[in-house]
Amino acid sequence: MTVGMRPAALGDLPLICRLRVQRTAWLTARGSDQWTVAGRGRPIEIFAGAVGRALDAGETWIAEVDGEPAGTITVNHRADPGLWSPWELAEAVIVHFMIVDLRFAGRQVGHRMLAHAARLADQKHRDWVRLDAWTSNHQLHEYYRRAGFTLARIAGPRADGPSCALFERRTDSWCGPPISRQTHHRAGTQALPIGRLPG
């Protein structure tokens, strides 16, 4: 199985929204309120607008398994107010909107996307990969722990959103399998090896 990463294009927005709807239904069926309006999640229209802005800024990526879209991740330097301090933001990249297509669950796609975020952090000389997770989704917290992240804290009262569990992992701690990315050329799409991160 080959997992590649390519920059997302505006035409990928329907795919990303479909992944969000698919995963929300899966979570709801398991008793989680993550991403639901009842749980104070963003309605799909607001989500689409936020992803569209990230696409315009070149911050969103698509994971592909053997050339087929399998997940998405957005990586930038911003976070909702009250989560991370200014100096924590200055030394990190922030992961948003990471979703794996259920057809590819259990195939390490999420881990590869997080490793890609670490590669981007390394390129930008940022020491940390940080993210906020849905506060009440303890299974998701365990997922990030298994992925090598530690819980920094639960954000204080200045953060009033539903995702206040703050996780982080040092960029130089990644030492897993080589990450690959895909770069578009006029003649098509080509996978390029990136190599291992120091660790």
Secondary structure, DSSP 8 states (H G I E B T S, - for coil): --EEEEE--GGGHHHHHHHHHHHHHHHHHTT--TT-TTTT---HHHHHHHHHHHHHTT-EEEEEETTEEEEEEEEES---TTSS-HHHHHTEEEEEEEEE-GGGTTSSHHHHHHHHHHHHHHHTT--EEEEEE-TT-HHHHHHHHHTT-EEEEE--TT--SS--EEEEEEGGG--SS-EEEEEEETTEEEEEEEE----
